[in-house]
């Protein structure tokens, strides 16, 4: 299974900007990043 890290980063940045969140590589942001990775994998599986 291939994961496009750049796309995940783009999605994460867009989400962060939309929510106007500060960048914190721990706690809630890490959870959000994990969720986005799972979403990205699901998108890849769905085509």
PQR file with spaces between the fields and no chain letter, atoms N, CA, C, O and H, PARSE charges and radii, in Angstrom:
ATOM       1  N    UNK     1       0.859   -1.202    0.000 -0.4000 1.5000
ATOM       2  CA   UNK     1       0.000    0.000    0.000 -0.0000 2.0000
ATOM       3  C    UNK     1       0.889    1.244    0.000  0.5500 1.7000
ATOM       4  O    UNK     1       1.736    1.409    0.878 -0.5500 1.4000
ATOM       5  N    UNK     2       0.693    2.108   -0.981 -0.4000 1.5000
ATOM       6  CA   UNK     2       1.505    3.317   -1.069 -0.0000 2.0000
ATOM       7  C    UNK     2       0.763    4.498   -0.463  0.5500 1.7000
ATOM       8  O    UNK     2      -0.429    4.684   -0.709 -0.5500 1.4000
ATOM       9  H    UNK     2       0.005    1.974   -1.694  0.4000 1.0000
ATOM      10  N    UNK     3       1.470    5.292    0.329 -0.4000 1.5000
ATOM      11  CA   UNK     3       0.890    6.504    0.919 -0.0000 2.0000
ATOM      12  C    UNK     3       1.660    7.697    0.383  0.5500 1.7000
ATOM      13  O    UNK     3       2.887    7.749    0.475 -0.5500 1.4000
ATOM      14  H    UNK     3       2.438    5.141    0.529  0.4000 1.0000
ATOM      15  N    UNK     4       0.935    8.654   -0.176 -0.4000 1.5000
ATOM      16  CA   UNK     4       1.561    9.852   -0.739 -0.0000 2.0000
ATOM      17  C    UNK     4       1.753   10.871    0.376  0.5500 1.7000
ATOM      18  O    UNK     4       0.823   11.589    0.743 -0.5500 1.4000
ATOM      19  H    UNK     4      -0.061    8.612   -0.251  0.4000 1.0000
ATOM      20  N    UNK     5       2.975   10.924    0.912 -0.4000 1.5000
ATOM      21  CA   UNK     5       3.249   11.788    2.060 -0.0000 2.0000
ATOM      22  C    UNK     5       3.011   13.252    1.705  0.5500 1.7000
ATOM      23  O    UNK     5       2.492   14.007    2.527 -0.5500 1.4000
ATOM      24  H    UNK     5       3.731   10.340    0.614  0.4000 1.0000
ATOM      25  N    UNK     6       3.379   13.661    0.499 -0.4000 1.5000
ATOM      26  CA   UNK     6       3.190   15.063    0.113 -0.0000 2.0000
ATOM      27  C    UNK     6       1.719   15.437    0.122  0.5500 1.7000
ATOM      28  O    UNK     6       1.354   16.517    0.586 -0.5500 1.4000
ATOM      29  H    UNK     6       3.801   13.047   -0.169  0.4000 1.0000
ATOM      30  N    UNK     7       0.867   14.547   -0.391 -0.4000 1.5000
ATOM      31  CA   UNK     7      -0.563   14.830   -0.408 -0.0000 2.0000
ATOM      32  C    UNK     7      -1.107   14.923    1.009  0.5500 1.7000
ATOM      33  O    UNK     7      -1.928   15.788    1.313 -0.5500 1.4000
ATOM      34  H    UNK     7       1.163   13.670   -0.768  0.4000 1.0000
ATOM      35  N    UNK     8      -0.644   14.023    1.875 -0.4000 1.5000
ATOM      36  CA   UNK     8      -1.074   14.083    3.273 -0.0000 2.0000
ATOM      37  C    UNK     8      -0.662   15.425    3.873  0.5500 1.7000
ATOM      38  O    UNK     8      -1.447   16.067    4.572 -0.5500 1.4000
ATOM      39  H    UNK     8       0.023   13.320    1.628  0.4000 1.0000
ATOM      40  N    UNK     9       0.573   15.843    3.596 -0.4000 1.5000
ATOM      41  CA   UNK     9       1.041   17.122    4.111 -0.0000 2.0000
ATOM      42  C    UNK     9       0.200   18.278    3.604  0.5500 1.7000
ATOM      43  O    UNK     9      -0.105   19.206    4.353 -0.5500 1.4000
ATOM      44  H    UNK     9       1.210   15.321    3.028  0.4000 1.0000
ATOM      45  N    UNK    10      -0.179   18.224    2.321 -0.4000 1.5000
ATOM      46  CA   UNK    10      -1.015   19.280    1.748 -0.0000 2.0000
ATOM      47  C    UNK    10      -2.377   19.299    2.420  0.5500 1.7000
ATOM      48  O    UNK    10      -2.879   20.360    2.791 -0.5500 1.4000
ATOM      49  H    UNK    10       0.068   17.470    1.713  0.4000 1.0000
ATOM      50  N    UNK    11      -2.977   18.116    2.575 -0.4000 1.5000
ATOM      51  CA   UNK    11      -4.282   18.029    3.242 -0.0000 2.0000
ATOM      52  C    UNK    11      -4.166   18.557    4.664  0.5500 1.7000
ATOM      53  O    UNK    11      -5.027   19.308    5.124 -0.5500 1.4000
ATOM      54  H    UNK    11      -2.569   17.254    2.274  0.4000 1.0000
ATOM      55  N    UNK    12      -3.093   18.162    5.366 -0.4000 1.5000
ATOM      56  CA   UNK    12      -2.905   18.587    6.747 -0.0000 2.0000
ATOM      57  C    UNK    12      -2.767   20.098    6.826  0.5500 1.7000
ATOM      58  O    UNK    12      -3.348   20.731    7.708 -0.5500 1.4000
ATOM      59  H    UNK    12      -2.394   17.552    4.992  0.4000 1.0000
ATOM      60  N    UNK    13      -1.990   20.687    5.898 -0.4000 1.5000
ATOM      61  CA   UNK    13      -1.791   22.139    5.896 -0.0000 2.0000
ATOM      62  C    UNK    13      -3.104   22.857    5.632  0.5500 1.7000
ATOM      63  O    UNK    13      -3.420   23.837    6.306 -0.5500 1.4000
ATOM      64  H    UNK    13      -1.518   20.173    5.182  0.4000 1.0000
ATOM      65  N    UNK    14      -3.874   22.380    4.655 -0.4000 1.5000
ATOM      66  CA   UNK    14      -5.153   23.011    4.338 -0.0000 2.0000
ATOM      67  C    UNK    14      -6.099   22.924    5.525  0.5500 1.7000
ATOM      68  O    UNK    14      -6.788   23.892    5.846 -0.5500 1.4000
ATOM      69  H    UNK    14      -3.617   21.584    4.107  0.4000 1.0000
ATOM      70  N    UNK    15      -6.135   21.760    6.180 -0.4000 1.5000
ATOM      71  CA   UNK    15      -6.999   21.577    7.342 -0.0000 2.0000
ATOM      72  C    UNK    15      -6.578   22.516    8.462  0.5500 1.7000
ATOM      73  O    UNK    15      -7.419   23.150    9.100 -0.5500 1.4000
ATOM      74  H    UNK    15      -5.575   20.973    5.918  0.4000 1.0000
ATOM      75  N    UNK    16      -5.259   22.603    8.700 -0.4000 1.5000
ATOM      76  CA   UNK    16      -4.737   23.457    9.765 -0.0000 2.0000
ATOM      77  C    UNK    16      -5.090   24.921    9.488  0.5500 1.7000
ATOM      78  O    UNK    16      -5.519   25.644   10.387 -0.5500 1.4000
ATOM      79  H    UNK    16      -4.576   22.088    8.182  0.4000 1.0000
ATOM      80  N    UNK    17      -4.905   25.352    8.228 -0.4000 1.5000
ATOM      81  CA   UNK    17      -5.201   26.740    7.882 -0.0000 2.0000
ATOM      82  C    UNK    17      -6.687   27.022    8.044  0.5500 1.7000
ATOM      83  O    UNK    17      -7.073   28.086    8.527 -0.5500 1.4000
ATOM      84  H    UNK    17      -4.556   24.765    7.497  0.4000 1.0000
ATOM      85  N    UNK    18      -7.521   26.067    7.642 -0.4000 1.5000
ATOM      86  CA   UNK    18      -8.965   26.260    7.720 -0.0000 2.0000
ATOM      87  C    UNK    18      -9.398   26.377    9.184  0.5500 1.7000
ATOM      88  O    UNK    18     -10.276   27.174    9.514 -0.5500 1.4000
ATOM      89  H    UNK    18      -7.207   25.202    7.250  0.4000 1.0000
ATOM      90  N    UNK    19      -8.787   25.591   10.046 -0.4000 1.5000
ATOM      91  CA   UNK    19      -9.118   25.626   11.470 -0.0000 2.0000
ATOM      92  C    UNK    19      -8.356   26.721   12.210  0.5500 1.7000
ATOM      93  O    UNK    19      -8.629   27.006   13.377 -0.5500 1.4000
ATOM      94  H    UNK    19      -8.073   24.943    9.779  0.4000 1.0000
ATOM      95  N    UNK    20      -7.386   27.338   11.504 -0.4000 1.5000
ATOM      96  CA   UNK    20      -6.564   28.404   12.098 -0.0000 2.0000
ATOM      97  C    UNK    20      -5.860   27.909   13.357  0.5500 1.7000
ATOM      98  O    UNK    20      -5.843   28.586   14.385 -0.5500 1.4000
ATOM      99  H    UNK    20      -7.164   27.107   10.557  0.4000 1.0000
ATOM     100  N    UNK    21      -5.281   26.716   13.254 -0.4000 1.5000
ATOM     101  CA   UNK    21      -4.584   26.113   14.381 -0.0000 2.0000
ATOM     102  C    UNK    21      -3.093   26.410   14.304  0.5500 1.7000
ATOM     103  O    UNK    21      -2.536   26.470   13.208 -0.5500 1.4000
ATOM     104  H    UNK    21      -5.294   26.166   12.419  0.4000 1.0000
ATOM     105  N    UNK    22      -2.438   26.597   15.441 -0.4000 1.5000
ATOM     106  CA   UNK    22      -0.979   26.694   15.448 -0.0000 2.0000
ATOM     107  C    UNK    22      -0.371   25.320   15.187  0.5500 1.7000
ATOM     108  O    UNK    22      -0.988   24.295   15.479 -0.5500 1.4000
ATOM     109  H    UNK    22      -2.890   26.549   16.331  0.4000 1.0000
ATOM     110  N    UNK    23       0.829   25.306   14.641 -0.4000 1.5000
ATOM     111  CA   UNK    23       1.482   24.031   14.356 -0.0000 2.0000
ATOM     112  C    UNK    23       2.103   23.488   15.640  0.5500 1.7000
ATOM     113  O    UNK    23       2.998   24.102   16.220 -0.5500 1.4000
ATOM     114  H    UNK    23       1.329   26.139   14.404  0.4000 1.0000
ATOM     115  N    UNK    24       1.617   22.336   16.069 -0.4000 1.5000
ATOM     116  CA   UNK    24       2.164   21.681   17.254 -0.0000 2.0000
ATOM     117  C    UNK    24       2.316   20.197   16.944  0.5500 1.7000
ATOM     118  O    UNK    24       1.314   19.490   16.835 -0.5500 1.4000
ATOM     119  H    UNK    24       0.889   21.837   15.597  0.4000 1.0000
ATOM     120  N    UNK    25       3.546   19.709   16.799 -0.4000 1.5000
ATOM     121  CA   UNK    25       3.774   18.317   16.399 -0.0000 2.0000
ATOM     122  C    UNK    25       3.550   17.340   17.544  0.5500 1.7000
ATOM     123  O    UNK    25       4.319   16.393   17.707 -0.5500 1.4000
ATOM     124  H    UNK    25       4.360   20.283   16.887  0.4000 1.0000
ATOM     125  N    UNK    26       2.509   17.556   18.335 -0.4000 1.5000
ATOM     126  CA   UNK    26       2.215   16.662   19.444 -0.0000 2.0000
ATOM     127  C    UNK    26       0.741   16.802   19.807  0.5500 1.7000
ATOM     128  O    UNK    26       0.064   17.701   19.308 -0.5500 1.4000
ATOM     129  H    UNK    26       1.884   18.325   18.202  0.4000 1.0000
ATOM     130  N    UNK    27       0.242   15.929   20.664 -0.4000 1.5000
ATOM     131  CA   UNK    27      -1.123   16.028   21.156 -0.0000 2.0000
ATOM     132  C    UNK    27      -2.160   15.941   20.047  0.5500 1.7000
ATOM     133  O    UNK    27      -2.135   15.008   19.245 -0.5500 1.4000
ATOM     134  H    UNK    27       0.792   15.199   21.069  0.4000 1.0000
ATOM     135  N    UNK    28      -3.068   16.903   19.997 -0.4000 1.5000
ATOM     136  CA   UNK    28      -4.211   16.871   19.086 -0.0000 2.0000
ATOM     137  C    UNK    28      -3.770   16.863   17.630  0.5500 1.7000
ATOM     138  O    UNK    28      -4.353   16.151   16.812 -0.5500 1.4000
ATOM     139  H    UNK    28      -3.088   17.661   20.649  0.4000 1.0000
ATOM     140  N    UNK    29      -2.739   17.652   17.293 -0.4000 1.5000
ATOM     141  CA   UNK    29      -2.290   17.712   15.903 -0.0000 2.0000
ATOM     142  C    UNK    29      -1.815   16.346   15.424  0.5500 1.7000
ATOM     143  O    UNK    29      -2.050   15.972   14.275 -0.5500 1.4000
ATOM     144  H    UNK    29      -2.266   18.230   17.957  0.4000 1.0000
ATOM     145  N    UNK    30      -1.148   15.603   16.299 -0.4000 1.5000
ATOM     146  CA   UNK    30      -0.680   14.271   15.921 -0.0000 2.0000
ATOM     147  C    UNK    30      -1.878   13.365   15.635  0.5500 1.7000
ATOM     148  O    UNK    30      -1.849   12.574   14.692 -0.5500 1.4000
ATOM     149  H    UNK    30      -0.956   15.907   17.232  0.4000 1.0000
ATOM     150  N    UNK    31      -2.927   13.480   16.449 -0.4000 1.5000
ATOM     151  CA   UNK    31      -4.129   12.679   16.234 -0.0000 2.0000
ATOM     152  C    UNK    31      -4.787   13.049   14.912  0.5500 1.7000
ATOM     153  O    UNK    31      -5.203   12.174   14.153 -0.5500 1.4000
ATOM     154  H    UNK    31      -2.950   14.122   17.215  0.4000 1.0000
ATOM     155  N    UNK    32      -4.882   14.353   14.638 -0.4000 1.5000
ATOM     156  CA   UNK    32      -5.471   14.817   13.381 -0.0000 2.0000
ATOM     157  C    UNK    32      -4.661   14.289   12.207  0.5500 1.7000
ATOM     158  O    UNK    32      -5.227   13.844   11.208 -0.5500 1.4000
ATOM     159  H    UNK    32      -4.544   15.064   15.255  0.4000 1.0000
ATOM     160  N    UNK    33      -3.330   14.336   12.326 -0.4000 1.5000
ATOM     161  CA   UNK    33      -2.458   13.856   11.258 -0.0000 2.0000
ATOM     162  C    UNK    33      -2.680   12.368   11.014  0.5500 1.7000
ATOM     163  O    UNK    33      -2.710   11.926    9.865 -0.5500 1.4000
ATOM     164  H    UNK    33      -2.870   14.697   13.138  0.4000 1.0000
ATOM     165  N    UNK    34      -2.834   11.592   12.088 -0.4000 1.5000
ATOM     166  CA   UNK    34      -3.088   10.157   11.947 -0.0000 2.0000
ATOM     167  C    UNK    34      -4.423    9.916   11.257  0.5500 1.7000
ATOM     168  O    UNK    34      -4.532    9.033   10.406 -0.5500 1.4000
ATOM     169  H    UNK    34      -2.810   11.952   13.021  0.4000 1.0000
ATOM     170  N    UNK    35      -5.447   10.702   11.621 -0.4000 1.5000
ATOM     171  CA   UNK    35      -6.760   10.579   10.984 -0.0000 2.0000
ATOM     172  C    UNK    35      -6.648   10.871    9.496  0.5500 1.7000
ATOM     173  O    UNK    35      -7.224   10.162    8.672 -0.5500 1.4000
ATOM     174  H    UNK    35      -5.359   11.419   12.312  0.4000 1.0000
ATOM     175  N    UNK    36      -5.892   11.933    9.151 -0.4000 1.5000
ATOM     176  CA   UNK    36      -5.735   12.292    7.746 -0.0000 2.0000
ATOM     177  C    UNK    36      -4.989   11.210    6.981  0.5500 1.7000
ATOM     178  O    UNK    36      -5.295   10.955    5.817 -0.5500 1.4000
ATOM     179  H    UNK    36      -5.424   12.510    9.820  0.4000 1.0000
ATOM     180  N    UNK    37      -4.012   10.569    7.622 -0.4000 1.5000
ATOM     181  CA   UNK    37      -3.321    9.452    6.970 -0.0000 2.0000
ATOM     182  C    UNK    37      -4.316    8.332    6.677  0.5500 1.7000
ATOM     183  O    UNK    37      -4.309    7.759    5.587 -0.5500 1.4000
ATOM     184  H    UNK    37      -3.764   10.776    8.568  0.4000 1.0000
ATOM     185  N    UNK    38      -5.171    8.022    7.649 -0.4000 1.5000
ATOM     186  CA   UNK    38      -6.170    6.977    7.441 -0.0000 2.0000
ATOM     187  C    UNK    38      -7.125    7.365    6.322  0.5500 1.7000
ATOM     188  O    UNK    38      -7.494    6.523    5.503 -0.5500 1.4000
ATOM     189  H    UNK    38      -5.177    8.487    8.534  0.4000 1.0000
ATOM     190  N    UNK    39      -7.530    8.641    6.278 -0.4000 1.5000
ATOM     191  CA   UNK    39      -8.413    9.105    5.209 -0.0000 2.0000
ATOM     192  C    UNK    39      -7.729    8.974    3.857  0.5500 1.7000
ATOM     193  O    UNK    39      -8.351    8.561    2.879 -0.5500 1.4000
ATOM     194  H    UNK    39      -7.230    9.325    6.943  0.4000 1.0000
ATOM     195  N    UNK    40      -6.450    9.324    3.802 -0.4000 1.5000
ATOM     196  CA   UNK    40      -5.694    9.248    2.552 -0.0000 2.0000
ATOM     197  C    UNK    40      -5.604    7.798    2.077  0.5500 1.7000
ATOM     198  O    UNK    40      -5.772    7.516    0.891 -0.5500 1.4000
ATOM     199  H    UNK    40      -5.945    9.659    4.597  0.4000 1.0000
ATOM     200  N    UNK    41      -5.339    6.885    3.005 -0.4000 1.5000
ATOM     201  CA   UNK    41      -5.276    5.468    2.646 -0.0000 2.0000
ATOM     202  C    UNK    41      -6.624    5.015    2.106  0.5500 1.7000
ATOM     203  O    UNK    41      -6.685    4.283    1.118 -0.5500 1.4000
ATOM     204  H    UNK    41      -5.202    7.114    3.969  0.4000 1.0000
ATOM     205  N    UNK    42      -7.703    5.445    2.749 -0.4000 1.5000
ATOM     206  CA   UNK    42      -9.045    5.070    2.300 -0.0000 2.0000
ATOM     207  C    UNK    42      -9.303    5.611    0.900  0.5500 1.7000
ATOM     208  O    UNK    42      -9.877    4.915    0.063 -0.5500 1.4000
ATOM     209  H    UNK    42      -7.654    6.040    3.552  0.4000 1.0000
ATOM     210  N    UNK    43      -8.879    6.859    0.636 -0.4000 1.5000
ATOM     211  CA   UNK    43      -9.044    7.432   -0.699 -0.0000 2.0000
ATOM     212  C    UNK    43      -8.294    6.602   -1.729  0.5500 1.7000
ATOM     213  O    UNK    43      -8.804    6.354   -2.821 -0.5500 1.4000
ATOM     214  H    UNK    43      -8.412    7.424    1.316  0.4000 1.0000
ATOM     215  N    UNK    44      -7.085    6.171   -1.386 -0.4000 1.5000
ATOM     216  CA   UNK    44      -6.303    5.346   -2.308 -0.0000 2.0000
ATOM     217  C    UNK    44      -6.999    4.012   -2.573  0.5500 1.7000
ATOM     218  O    UNK    44      -7.014    3.531   -3.706 -0.5500 1.4000
ATOM     219  H    UNK    44      -6.671    6.372   -0.498  0.4000 1.0000
ATOM     220  N    UNK    45      -7.571    3.420   -1.531 -0.4000 1.5000
ATOM     221  CA   UNK    45      -8.250    2.137   -1.692 -0.0000 2.0000
ATOM     222  C    UNK    45      -9.514    2.296   -2.529  0.5500 1.7000
ATOM     223  O    UNK    45      -9.862    1.412   -3.311 -0.5500 1.4000
ATOM     224  H    UNK    45      -7.558    3.811   -0.611  0.4000 1.0000
ATOM     225  N    UNK    46     -10.200    3.426   -2.361 -0.4000 1.5000
ATOM     226  CA   UNK    46     -11.435    3.668   -3.111 -0.0000 2.0000
ATOM     227  C    UNK    46     -11.159    4.087   -4.550  0.5500 1.7000
ATOM     228  O    UNK    46     -12.071    4.115   -5.376 -0.5500 1.4000
ATOM     229  H    UNK    46      -9.917    4.144   -1.726  0.4000 1.0000
ATOM     230  N    UNK    47      -9.912    4.412   -4.850 -0.4000 1.5000
ATOM     231  CA   UNK    47      -9.573    4.815   -6.210 -0.0000 2.0000
ATOM     232  C    UNK    47      -9.627    6.296   -6.366  0.5500 1.7000
ATOM     233  O    UNK    47      -9.368    6.812   -7.453 -0.5500 1.4000
ATOM     234  H    UNK    47      -9.171    4.390   -4.179  0.4000 1.0000
